[in-house]
Each structure stands twice: as C-alpha cells, then as structure tokens.
Amino acid sequence: MQLTHPGAEASDSRVQSHTNAAAEWFAVRVQAGFERRVAVLLQEKGYESYVPTFQFRRKWSDRVKESAIPLFPGYLFCEFESVKRLPILMTPRVYGIAGVGKQPIPISASEMAMVRSVVSEGVRVAPCPYLTAGQPVMIEHGPLAGVRGFLVDAKNELRVVVSIHLLQRSISTQVERDCVRPLGAETARVVQRG
C-alpha cells in the first residue's frame, strides 16, 4: 500500500490528557477545518484527542506554502467511554460520532496503532481513496488513463480487471494505488453492463 504523496510530510498533532482503562478510541465527526480547535476543546474537558496531519506544499506563482492538513478531513480521534459521550457531543462544532445509527463504534486498537505509527515515523504520507478488492475503479494517470474496470488484489499487487461480458473473458493489468479512483454507484452499473 502506497502512502506517499509528492511534497507531503507527516506530522503528529496530538493533544494528551488523562485516559481510562475502559476508554476506547472513536472517530468524532467535526466541522471540516476545525479539527485542531475541537481537539483543544476536548483536551480542556479532560479527553485525549488525536488529529493526524501531513505537510502539504502548495505552489503559487510567486512562492511555495506549506500547510499542516488533517489526514482525515472532518474527523478527529478521541478516547472515551462510549456511555459517557454526551460531553463530546455537546462540544461546539462536533456533529457526531462515527457508528451505526446512534450507536458509536470504536476504532480498533490495531488500526489506531497503525495510523499513529505511520504518522509518527515522519515518512511522507497523504490521504488516498479507500479502495477494496472488487470495487469498480477508473485509471486516472498514465498511458491507461480513462480505462475502467474492477480492482483486484493479487499476490500483494493491485490489478485492474477489464471484462468483455459478451465473451465472458477478462484481462488484467498491474496499477499503482495512486493511479486509480473509485467509481460511483451510477458509473459502476455502466461498467458492469459493458
């Protein structure tokens, strides 16, 4: 899995406070652009918050500007007990907690550890689309730009499968993760019909 982006370096915007053994990490949905401000408000309430960021270089005609941008825009991570979530929800610019219906679902400890590890190592990192095997995608860059197919993960390499449905035959080609983007539901139906 490629996590690099030209001109991007990782940083760790973490706000720490006391934690409880029964507390778990949750993704808190907040107003985009206010992730760090909300993290500070949660720290003032006694919660540990985590806003992973990366350094993005934007070129202007006369200069280059670096900005720390959240890796997950509109979200921050917060450690708390799910039954004691009301103070989190009452925080300004908090829209909710990721979950099913009104039931928050914690982020797995292994996923949180992986994100923290990648960000804290100082390697170049940037957000990328969430891709899963079998998902309809379109190649955006390179000589195959515009080709549509389905994503396949075979022997630790990503491949795009293109099918001729009438013949019930397919071909595949290896692609880099940053060269493909997921297709929406409407486009996916067109791809399936060929």
N, CA and C of each residue as an Amber inpcrd file, in Angstrom:
protein
   582
   0.8430000  -1.1690000   0.0000000   0.0000000   0.0000000   0.0000000
   0.8840000   1.2260000   0.0000000   0.6860000   2.1060000  -0.9700000
   1.5000000   3.2880000  -1.0980000   0.8600000   4.4300000  -0.3320000
   1.6160000   5.0380000   0.5900000   1.1020000   6.1130000   1.4040000
   1.8550000   7.4130000   1.1650000   2.5070000   7.5520000   0.0470000
   3.2990000   8.7370000  -0.1750000   2.5980000   9.7010000  -1.0990000
   3.0090000  10.9350000  -1.0330000   2.4560000  11.9830000  -1.8830000
   3.5720000  12.9870000  -2.1080000   3.8350000  13.3790000  -3.3360000
   4.8930000  14.3400000  -3.5620000   4.6410000  15.6160000  -2.7750000
   5.6620000  16.0510000  -2.0740000   5.5660000  17.3010000  -1.3380000
   4.8130000  17.1970000  -0.0320000   4.6110000  15.9860000   0.4760000
   3.8710000  15.8430000   1.7190000   4.7160000  15.1120000   2.7410000
   4.7470000  15.6490000   3.9630000   5.4370000  15.0020000   5.0570000
   4.4710000  14.9160000   6.2200000   4.6000000  13.8750000   7.0330000
   3.6550000  13.6520000   8.1170000   4.0450000  14.4300000   9.3560000
   3.0460000  14.7460000  10.1680000   3.2950000  15.2820000  11.4910000
   2.2090000  14.7530000  12.4130000   2.4420000  14.8490000  13.6880000
   1.5580000  14.2730000  14.6770000   0.9970000  15.3920000  15.5470000
  -0.2590000  15.7970000  15.2980000  -0.9120000  16.8290000  16.1030000
  -1.7330000  16.1230000  17.1620000  -1.1260000  15.8610000  18.2980000
  -1.7730000  15.1000000  19.3510000  -1.9730000  15.9800000  20.5710000
  -3.1120000  15.8550000  21.1840000  -3.3900000  16.5530000  22.4230000
  -3.6600000  15.4700000  23.4450000  -2.8730000  15.4320000  24.5440000
  -2.9940000  14.3370000  25.5020000  -3.5810000  14.8120000  26.8200000
  -4.2800000  13.9270000  27.4640000  -4.8400000  14.1780000  28.7820000
  -4.9590000  12.8290000  29.4790000  -5.7060000  12.7990000  30.5780000
  -5.8550000  11.5330000  31.2930000  -6.6840000  10.5460000  30.4670000
  -6.4130000   9.2560000  30.6600000  -7.1810000   8.2300000  29.9690000
  -7.6730000   7.2200000  30.9870000  -8.7010000   6.4910000  30.6110000
  -9.3070000   5.4970000  31.4660000  -9.1050000   4.1290000  30.8190000
  -8.8990000   3.1010000  31.6080000  -8.6700000   1.7530000  31.0740000
  -9.8610000   1.2700000  30.2460000 -11.1010000   1.7040000  30.5710000
 -12.2860000   1.2720000  29.8390000 -12.5370000   2.1270000  28.6000000
 -11.7720000   3.1870000  28.4330000 -11.9730000   4.0890000  27.3000000
 -11.4710000   3.4500000  26.0080000 -12.1330000   3.8050000  24.9030000
 -11.7490000   3.3270000  23.5770000 -11.6400000   4.5300000  22.6560000
 -10.9980000   4.3340000  21.5160000 -10.8690000   5.3930000  20.5290000
 -12.0760000   5.3930000  19.6000000 -12.5980000   6.5880000  19.3420000
 -13.7230000   6.7690000  18.4340000 -13.3770000   7.8560000  17.4310000
 -13.9770000   7.7790000  16.2440000 -13.8500000   8.8420000  15.2500000
 -14.9800000   9.8290000  15.4900000 -14.6170000  11.0620000  15.7680000
 -15.5980000  12.1060000  16.0430000 -15.7090000  12.9790000  14.7970000
 -16.9340000  13.1180000  14.2840000 -17.1630000  13.9350000  13.0900000
 -17.3100000  15.3840000  13.5200000 -16.4820000  16.2460000  12.9280000
 -16.4700000  17.6600000  13.2810000 -16.5480000  18.5070000  12.0170000
 -16.7650000  19.7990000  12.1900000 -16.7830000  20.6990000  11.0440000
 -15.3910000  20.7250000  10.4260000 -15.3260000  20.4930000   9.1090000
 -14.0410000  20.4760000   8.4160000 -13.3420000  21.8170000   8.6000000
 -12.0450000  21.7420000   8.8630000 -11.2540000  22.9350000   9.0810000
 -11.1280000  23.3090000  10.5510000 -11.8980000  22.6460000  11.4130000
 -11.8820000  22.9530000  12.8390000 -11.4030000  21.7610000  13.6720000
 -10.7630000  20.7950000  13.0400000 -10.3450000  19.5800000  13.7430000
  -9.4450000  19.8860000  14.9370000  -8.4170000  20.7150000  14.7330000
  -7.4770000  21.0070000  15.8270000  -8.1220000  21.8500000  16.9180000
  -8.9850000  22.7800000  16.5460000  -9.6640000  23.6130000  17.5540000
 -10.5670000  22.7620000  18.4330000 -11.2900000  21.8310000  17.8200000
 -12.1570000  20.9450000  18.5950000 -11.3070000  20.0370000  19.4910000
 -10.1550000  19.5830000  18.9900000  -9.2650000  18.7440000  19.8040000
  -8.8340000  19.4830000  21.0650000  -8.5450000  20.7610000  20.9500000
  -8.1650000  21.5620000  22.1170000  -9.3300000  21.6730000  23.0910000
 -10.5450000  21.8830000  22.5670000 -11.7250000  21.9540000  23.4390000
 -11.9280000  20.6370000  24.1870000 -11.7030000  19.5190000  23.4930000
 -11.8540000  18.2170000  24.1510000 -10.7670000  18.0050000  25.2040000
  -9.5590000  18.4960000  24.9390000  -8.4900000  18.4010000  25.9290000
  -8.8710000  19.1820000  27.1840000  -9.4550000  20.3480000  26.9790000
  -9.8770000  21.1600000  28.1270000 -10.9420000  20.4530000  28.9550000
 -11.6810000  19.5380000  28.3310000 -12.6850000  18.7420000  29.0520000
 -12.0720000  17.4820000  29.6620000 -10.7770000  17.2280000  29.3990000
 -10.0990000  16.0870000  30.0060000  -9.9900000  14.8500000  29.1390000
 -10.1910000  14.9800000  27.8320000 -10.1220000  13.8310000  26.9210000
  -8.8350000  13.8700000  26.1100000  -8.3750000  12.6750000  25.7140000
  -7.2330000  12.6150000  24.8040000  -7.7730000  12.6520000  23.3780000
  -7.2400000  13.5680000  22.5890000  -7.6610000  13.7170000  21.1970000
  -6.4540000  13.5590000  20.2960000  -6.7210000  13.1630000  19.0520000
  -5.6360000  12.9190000  18.1030000  -6.0810000  13.3700000  16.7180000
  -5.3330000  14.3050000  16.1380000  -5.6010000  14.7960000  14.7950000
  -4.3480000  14.5350000  13.9620000  -4.2880000  13.4180000  13.2370000
  -3.1100000  13.1630000  12.4030000  -3.1040000  14.1130000  11.2040000
  -1.9510000  14.7330000  10.9510000  -1.8400000  15.6940000   9.8550000
  -0.6650000  15.3530000   8.9540000  -0.6330000  15.9800000   7.7900000
   0.5140000  15.8770000   6.8950000   0.8310000  17.2640000   6.3660000
   2.0820000  17.4650000   5.9730000   2.5180000  18.7410000   5.4150000
   2.2670000  18.7300000   3.9190000   1.4690000  19.6710000   3.4570000
   1.1410000  19.7740000   2.0450000   1.7750000  21.0330000   1.4910000
   2.5180000  20.8740000   0.4150000   3.1510000  22.0190000  -0.2340000
   2.3000000  22.4640000  -1.4100000   1.8750000  23.7110000  -1.3770000
   1.0770000  24.2810000  -2.4620000   1.9280000  25.3260000  -3.1690000
   2.0510000  25.1810000  -4.4790000   2.8420000  26.1190000  -5.2640000
   1.9520000  27.2320000  -5.7940000   2.3420000  28.4370000  -5.5030000
   1.7070000  29.6250000  -6.0530000   2.6610000  30.1660000  -7.1180000
   2.2320000  31.1370000  -7.8630000   3.0810000  31.6760000  -8.9310000
   4.3490000  32.3070000  -8.3850000   4.3040000  32.8570000  -7.1650000
   5.4720000  33.5530000  -6.6240000   6.0950000  32.8950000  -5.4000000
   5.4940000  31.8240000  -4.8760000   6.0300000  31.2040000  -3.6620000
   5.4860000  29.7850000  -3.4810000   6.0760000  29.0910000  -2.5110000
   5.5980000  27.7730000  -2.1120000   5.1890000  27.8710000  -0.6480000
   3.9890000  27.4180000  -0.3400000   3.4850000  27.4910000   1.0310000
   3.2180000  26.0910000   1.5500000   3.6790000  25.8190000   2.7830000
   3.4150000  24.5390000   3.4350000   2.3300000  24.7170000   4.4740000
   1.4160000  23.7710000   4.5110000   0.3330000  23.7960000   5.4910000
   0.1710000  22.4130000   6.0890000  -0.1360000  22.3690000   7.3920000
  -0.4680000  21.1000000   8.0430000  -1.9590000  20.8610000   7.8240000
  -2.2800000  19.7820000   7.1290000  -3.6610000  19.4690000   6.7800000
  -4.0300000  18.1230000   7.4060000  -5.2350000  18.0270000   7.9890000
  -5.6500000  16.7430000   8.5790000  -5.6930000  15.6240000   7.5290000
  -5.2160000  14.4510000   7.9070000  -5.2770000  13.2860000   7.0210000
  -6.7100000  12.8150000   6.8140000  -7.5790000  13.0570000   7.7990000
  -8.9780000  12.6640000   7.7130000  -9.8300000  13.9260000   7.9000000
 -10.0010000  14.7260000   6.8460000 -10.7460000  15.9850000   6.9910000
 -12.1460000  15.7360000   7.5390000 -12.5150000  16.5550000   8.5300000
 -13.8340000  16.4250000   9.1330000 -13.9050000  15.4070000  10.2580000
 -12.7610000  14.8190000  10.6230000 -12.7430000  13.8310000  11.7070000
 -11.5520000  14.0670000  12.6060000 -11.7080000  13.7220000  13.8660000
 -10.5960000  13.6060000  14.7920000 -10.8550000  12.3460000  15.5950000
  -9.8420000  11.8690000  16.2700000  -9.9810000  10.6740000  17.0940000
  -9.9610000  11.0900000  18.5500000 -10.8320000  10.4820000  19.3490000
 -10.9280000  10.8300000  20.7610000 -11.1180000   9.5500000  21.5660000
 -10.4410000   9.5010000  22.7070000 -10.5290000   8.3310000  23.5730000
 -11.4720000   8.6320000  24.7360000 -12.5420000   7.8190000  24.8490000
 -13.5140000   7.9930000  25.9220000 -14.3320000   6.7230000  26.0690000
 -15.1230000   6.6780000  27.1440000 -16.0580000   5.5720000  27.3570000
 -17.3390000   5.9010000  26.5960000 -17.8230000   4.9660000  25.7840000
 -18.9840000   5.2500000  24.9270000 -20.2290000   5.6560000  25.7170000
 -20.3680000   5.1700000  26.9330000 -21.5480000   5.5310000  27.7270000
 -21.4410000   6.9570000  28.2720000 -20.2560000   7.5370000  28.2110000
 -20.0420000   8.9090000  28.7000000 -19.7130000   9.8420000  27.5390000
 -20.4960000   9.7560000  26.4510000 -20.1980000  10.5310000  25.2470000
 -20.8950000  11.8800000  25.1740000 -21.8260000  12.1670000  26.0620000
 -22.5730000  13.4180000  25.9810000 -21.6660000  14.6580000  26.0030000
 -20.6580000  14.7390000  26.8800000 -19.7890000  15.9260000  26.8370000
 -19.0770000  16.0990000  25.4860000 -18.7870000  15.0110000  24.8270000
 -18.1590000  15.0830000  23.4970000 -19.1520000  15.6910000  22.5220000
 -20.3830000  15.1590000  22.5300000 -21.4120000  15.6050000  21.5910000
 -21.8430000  17.0500000  21.8310000 -21.6710000  17.5530000  23.0500000
 -22.0610000  18.9220000  23.3820000 -20.9570000  19.9320000  23.0420000
 -19.8230000  19.4660000  22.5640000 -18.7160000  20.3470000  22.2080000
 -19.0390000  21.0840000  20.9130000 -18.7970000  22.4040000  20.8750000
 -19.0690000  23.1510000  19.6420000 -18.3480000  22.5630000  18.4330000
 -19.0360000  22.5510000  17.3040000 -18.5510000  22.0830000  16.0030000
 -18.3960000  20.5630000  15.9200000 -18.9130000  19.8210000  16.9060000
 -18.9610000  18.3580000  16.8350000 -20.3200000  17.9850000  16.2660000
 -20.3150000  17.1740000  15.1930000 -21.5590000  16.7570000  14.5430000
 -22.0270000  15.3840000  14.9970000 -21.1160000  14.5600000  15.4680000
 -21.4990000  13.2220000  15.8860000 -20.2900000  12.3250000  16.0300000
 -20.5800000  11.0700000  16.3240000 -19.5340000  10.0530000  16.4820000
 -19.8170000   8.9560000  15.4760000 -18.7960000   8.5450000  14.7460000
 -18.9680000   7.5150000  13.7180000 -19.4830000   6.2270000  14.3470000
 -20.4730000   5.6360000  13.6940000 -21.0470000   4.4010000  14.1960000
 -22.2050000   3.9620000  13.3310000 -23.0410000   3.1190000  13.8910000
 -24.2260000   2.6250000  13.2030000 -25.4300000   3.2120000  13.9170000
 -26.2030000   4.0200000  13.1880000 -27.3170000   4.7150000  13.8220000
 -26.7800000   5.6570000  14.8860000 -27.3220000   5.5330000  16.0760000
 -26.8460000   6.3740000  17.1760000 -25.8490000   5.6220000  18.0650000
 -25.4780000   4.4270000  17.6680000 -24.5430000   3.6260000  18.4490000
 -23.1180000   3.8490000  17.9310000 -22.2500000   4.4970000  18.7220000
 -20.8720000   4.6960000  18.2620000 -20.1130000   3.3740000  18.1950000
 -19.2700000   3.2480000  17.1880000 -18.4480000   2.0530000  17.0220000
 -16.9890000   2.4620000  17.2270000 -16.2800000   1.7990000  18.1410000
 -14.8820000   2.1890000  18.3760000 -13.9740000   1.7980000  17.2120000
 -12.9040000   2.5620000  17.0730000 -11.8530000   2.2420000  16.1120000
 -11.0120000   1.1350000  16.7400000 -10.6350000   0.1380000  15.9630000
  -9.8540000  -0.9530000  16.5410000  -8.4850000  -0.4370000  16.9920000
  -8.0080000  -1.0130000  18.0680000  -6.7070000  -0.6090000  18.6180000
  -5.5930000  -0.7930000  17.5880000  -5.6860000  -1.8450000  16.7730000
  -4.6340000  -2.0870000  15.7790000  -4.6510000  -1.0200000  14.6850000
  -5.8460000  -0.5710000  14.2520000  -5.9160000   0.4870000  13.2440000
  -5.3710000   1.7990000  13.7910000  -5.7030000   2.1290000  15.0380000
  -5.1800000   3.3550000  15.6490000  -3.6650000   3.2740000  15.7690000
  -3.1640000   2.1090000  16.1600000  -1.7130000   1.9430000  16.2960000
  -1.0120000   2.0990000  14.9470000  -1.6210000   1.5710000  13.8810000
  -1.0160000   1.6960000  12.5470000  -0.9760000   3.1520000  12.0920000
  -2.0770000   3.8790000  12.2780000  -2.1040000   5.2880000  11.8770000
  -1.0670000   6.0730000  12.6600000  -1.0280000   5.8840000  13.9690000
  -0.0530000   6.6040000  14.8000000   1.3760000   6.2540000  14.4120000
   1.6200000   5.0030000  14.1170000   2.9600000   4.5780000  13.7320000
   3.4000000   5.2420000  12.4340000   2.5350000   5.2290000  11.4280000
   2.8680000   5.8280000  10.1330000   3.1110000   7.3240000  10.2880000
   2.2460000   8.0090000  11.0210000   2.3630000   9.4580000  11.1750000
   3.5940000   9.8220000  12.0130000   3.8570000   9.0920000  13.0720000
   4.9630000   9.4460000  13.9680000   6.3350000   9.1460000  13.3800000
   6.4200000   8.2940000  12.3780000   7.7040000   7.9580000  11.7710000
   8.2750000   9.0850000  10.9140000   7.4520000  10.0620000  10.5880000
   7.9340000  11.1830000   9.7920000   8.0750000  10.8880000   8.3070000
   7.4970000   9.7920000   7.8510000   7.5290000   9.4720000   6.4200000
   6.5140000  10.3390000   5.6970000   6.6830000  10.4840000   4.3980000
   5.7140000  11.2430000   3.6070000   4.4200000  10.4500000   3.5400000
   3.3380000  11.1320000   3.8350000   2.0380000  10.4760000   3.8820000
   0.9800000  11.4570000   3.3980000  -0.0720000  10.9370000   2.7970000
  -1.1840000  11.7630000   2.3230000  -2.4260000  10.8950000   2.2530000
  -3.5940000  11.5100000   2.3080000  -4.8270000  10.7210000   2.1800000
  -4.9620000  10.1380000   0.7820000  -5.6540000   9.0200000   0.6900000
  -5.9330000   8.4130000  -0.6080000  -7.3250000   7.7960000  -0.5420000
  -7.9450000   7.5300000  -1.6860000  -9.2870000   6.9320000  -1.6580000
  -9.2610000   5.5490000  -1.0140000 -10.3410000   5.2130000  -0.3300000
 -10.4770000   3.8920000   0.2680000 -10.8600000   2.9220000  -0.8440000
  -9.9920000   1.9810000  -1.1300000 -10.2140000   1.0320000  -2.2080000
 -10.2950000  -0.3800000  -1.6570000 -11.2230000  -1.1670000  -2.1830000
 -11.3440000  -2.5700000  -1.7880000 -11.3930000  -3.4420000  -3.0320000
 -10.9630000  -4.6750000  -2.8720000 -10.9850000  -5.6230000  -3.9870000
 -12.4210000  -5.7930000  -4.4700000 -12.5950000  -5.8100000  -5.7860000
 -13.9110000  -5.9650000  -6.3900000 -14.6030000  -4.6430000  -6.6780000
 -14.0170000  -3.5610000  -6.2220000 -14.6200000  -2.2480000  -6.4070000
 -14.3980000  -1.7340000  -7.8290000 -15.4200000  -1.1300000  -8.4450000
 -15.2140000  -0.5380000  -9.7680000 -14.3430000   0.7140000  -9.6550000
 -13.3430000   0.8240000 -10.5260000 -12.4000000   1.9370000 -10.4940000
 -12.1350000   2.4460000 -11.9060000 -11.5250000   3.6280000 -11.9840000
 -11.0650000   4.1710000 -13.2510000  -9.6160000   4.5930000 -13.0730000
  -8.7830000   4.2520000 -14.0390000  -7.3840000   4.6640000 -14.0190000
  -7.3310000   6.1200000 -14.4400000  -6.6820000   6.9540000 -13.6260000
  -6.6540000   8.3920000 -13.8710000  -5.3630000   8.8860000 -14.4950000
  -4.2470000   8.1950000 -14.2800000  -2.9520000   8.6830000 -14.7360000
  -2.2460000   7.6300000 -15.5800000  -1.3380000   8.0880000 -16.4100000
  -0.5210000   7.1780000 -17.1880000  -1.1380000   6.8370000 -18.5280000
  -0.5250000   5.8840000 -19.2150000  -0.9810000   5.5520000 -20.5610000
  -2.3710000   4.9120000 -20.6030000  -2.8510000   4.4070000 -19.4720000
  -4.1730000   3.7690000 -19.4310000  -5.2450000   4.6820000 -18.8410000
  -4.9850000   5.9810000 -18.7820000  -5.9530000   6.9240000 -18.2180000
  -7.3000000   6.7770000 -18.9230000  -8.3700000   6.6980000 -18.1210000
  -9.7160000   6.5610000 -18.6620000 -10.2260000   5.1340000 -18.6970000
  -9.3440000   4.1490000 -18.5540000  -9.7580000   2.7460000 -18.5580000
 -10.5130000   2.4590000 -17.2630000 -11.6470000   1.7600000 -17.3960000
 -12.4690000   1.3940000 -16.2470000 -12.4870000  -0.1110000 -16.0850000
 -12.5200000  -0.5340000 -14.8390000 -12.5580000  -1.9530000 -14.5520000
 -12.8110000  -2.1840000 -13.0720000 -12.4290000  -3.3720000 -12.6120000
 -12.6120000  -3.7230000 -11.2120000 -11.2580000  -3.9570000 -10.5750000
 -11.1250000  -3.5270000  -9.3260000  -9.8780000  -3.6580000  -8.6010000
  -9.7380000  -5.0690000  -8.0380000  -8.5550000  -5.6460000  -8.2130000
  -8.2450000  -6.9730000  -7.6950000  -6.9230000  -6.8860000  -6.9490000
  -6.8440000  -7.5330000  -5.7930000  -5.6110000  -7.5910000  -5.0180000
  -5.0670000  -9.0090000  -5.1530000  -4.0220000  -9.1650000  -5.9580000
  -3.4650000 -10.4990000  -6.2140000  -1.9800000 -10.5140000  -5.8830000
  -1.5980000 -11.3620000  -4.9610000  -0.2010000 -11.5350000  -4.5800000
   0.4670000 -10.2020000  -4.2590000  -0.1800000  -9.4240000  -3.3940000
   0.3330000  -8.1390000  -2.9250000   0.5500000  -7.1100000  -4.0280000
  -0.1950000  -7.2000000  -5.1050000  -0.1580000  -6.1620000  -6.1260000
  -1.5870000  -5.8540000  -6.5500000  -1.8230000  -4.5890000  -6.8440000
  -3.1530000  -4.1880000  -7.2860000  -3.2430000  -4.3340000  -8.7910000
  -4.3680000  -4.8670000  -9.2460000  -4.6040000  -5.0390000 -10.6750000
  -5.9980000  -4.5300000 -10.9970000  -6.1570000  -4.0010000 -12.1880000
  -7.4730000  -3.6200000 -12.6820000  -7.8700000  -4.6440000 -13.7250000
  -9.0660000  -5.2130000 -13.5490000  -9.5880000  -6.2220000 -14.4650000
 -10.5940000  -5.5500000 -15.3910000 -10.4050000  -5.7420000 -16.6960000
 -11.3150000  -5.2310000 -17.7130000 -11.9530000  -6.4410000 -18.3730000
 -13.2840000  -6.4170000 -18.4790000 -14.0040000  -7.5930000 -18.9790000
 -14.7950000  -7.2900000 -20.2460000 -14.8950000  -8.3020000 -21.0940000
 -15.8070000  -8.2970000 -22.2330000 -16.9210000  -9.2560000 -21.8300000
 -18.0530000  -8.6880000 -21.3960000 -19.1170000  -9.5120000 -20.8210000
 -19.7350000 -10.4820000 -21.8390000 -19.8840000 -10.0480000 -23.0770000
 -20.4630000 -10.9090000 -24.0910000 -19.6290000 -12.1730000 -24.2750000
 -18.3030000 -12.0160000 -24.2490000 -17.4020000 -13.1660000 -24.4110000
 -17.1180000 -13.8740000 -23.0970000 -17.4980000 -13.2520000 -21.9980000
 -17.1920000 -13.7640000 -20.6620000 -15.7040000 -14.0230000 -20.5070000
 -14.9260000 -13.0140000 -20.9140000 -13.4690000 -13.0670000 -20.7960000
 -12.9840000 -11.7550000 -20.1960000 -11.8390000 -11.8180000 -19.5070000
 -11.2790000 -10.6290000 -18.8650000  -9.7760000 -10.5710000 -19.0710000
  -9.2450000  -9.3710000 -18.9410000  -7.7930000  -9.1680000 -18.9150000
  -7.4980000  -8.2980000 -17.6990000  -6.2580000  -8.3400000 -17.2030000
  -5.9070000  -7.5070000 -16.0560000  -4.5450000  -6.8720000 -16.2700000
  -4.3470000  -5.7520000 -15.6140000  -3.0700000  -5.0640000 -15.6670000
  -2.7340000  -4.5470000 -14.2810000  -1.4510000  -4.5190000 -13.9650000
  -0.9980000  -4.0280000 -12.6680000  -1.0700000  -2.5010000 -12.6550000
  -1.5110000  -1.9340000 -11.5240000  -1.6160000  -0.4860000 -11.3730000
  -1.0840000  -0.0620000 -10.0070000  -0.7160000   1.1950000  -9.9160000
  -0.3420000   1.7870000  -8.6280000  -1.6070000   2.3420000  -7.9850000
  -1.6880000   2.2620000  -6.6710000  -2.8680000   2.7090000  -5.9310000
  -3.2060000   4.1640000  -6.2290000  -2.2010000   5.0210000  -6.3640000
  -2.4840000   6.4370000  -6.5710000  -2.8970000   6.7660000  -8.0050000
  -2.9420000   5.7720000  -8.8730000  -3.3560000   5.9930000 -10.2670000
  -4.8260000   5.6980000 -10.5010000  -5.5150000   5.1360000  -9.5130000
  -6.9160000   4.7680000  -9.7040000  -7.8000000   5.5250000  -8.7240000
  -9.0540000   5.7130000  -9.1340000 -10.0370000   6.3020000  -8.2280000
 -11.2960000   5.4490000  -8.2840000 -12.0000000   5.3710000  -7.1590000
 -13.2370000   4.5760000  -7.1580000 -14.3100000   5.2490000  -7.9940000
 -15.1490000   4.4290000  -8.6130000 -16.2740000   4.9400000  -9.3910000
 -17.5170000   4.9210000  -8.5310000 -18.4400000   5.8510000  -8.7740000
 -19.6910000   5.9250000  -8.0320000 -20.6250000   4.8060000  -8.4350000
 -21.7130000   4.6670000  -7.7250000 -22.6800000   3.5870000  -7.9710000
 -23.2690000   3.6640000  -9.3780000 -23.5860000   4.8700000  -9.8660000
 -24.1670000   5.0020000 -11.2120000 -23.1830000   4.5510000 -12.2840000
 -21.9190000   4.9720000 -12.1280000 -20.8920000   4.6030000 -13.1040000
 -20.6060000   3.1120000 -13.0220000 -20.6550000   2.5410000 -11.8270000
 -20.3630000   1.1230000 -11.6610000 -21.3350000   0.2640000 -12.4460000
 -22.6170000   0.6470000 -12.4920000 -23.5940000  -0.1370000 -13.2490000
 -23.2620000  -0.1220000 -14.7410000 -22.7950000   1.0110000 -15.2470000
 -22.4250000   1.1040000 -16.6520000 -21.2420000   0.1870000 -16.9340000
 -20.2640000   0.1700000 -16.0250000 -19.0900000  -0.6790000 -16.2060000
 -19.4900000  -2.1410000 -16.2270000 -20.4090000  -2.5460000 -15.3590000
 -20.8050000  -3.9500000 -15.2920000 -21.5280000  -4.4020000 -16.5530000
 -22.2960000  -3.5240000 -17.1670000 -23.0310000  -3.9050000 -18.3750000
 -22.1350000  -3.9440000 -19.5890000 -21.0040000  -3.2260000 -19.5110000
 -20.0510000  -3.2060000 -20.6180000 -20.5630000  -2.3660000 -21.7200000
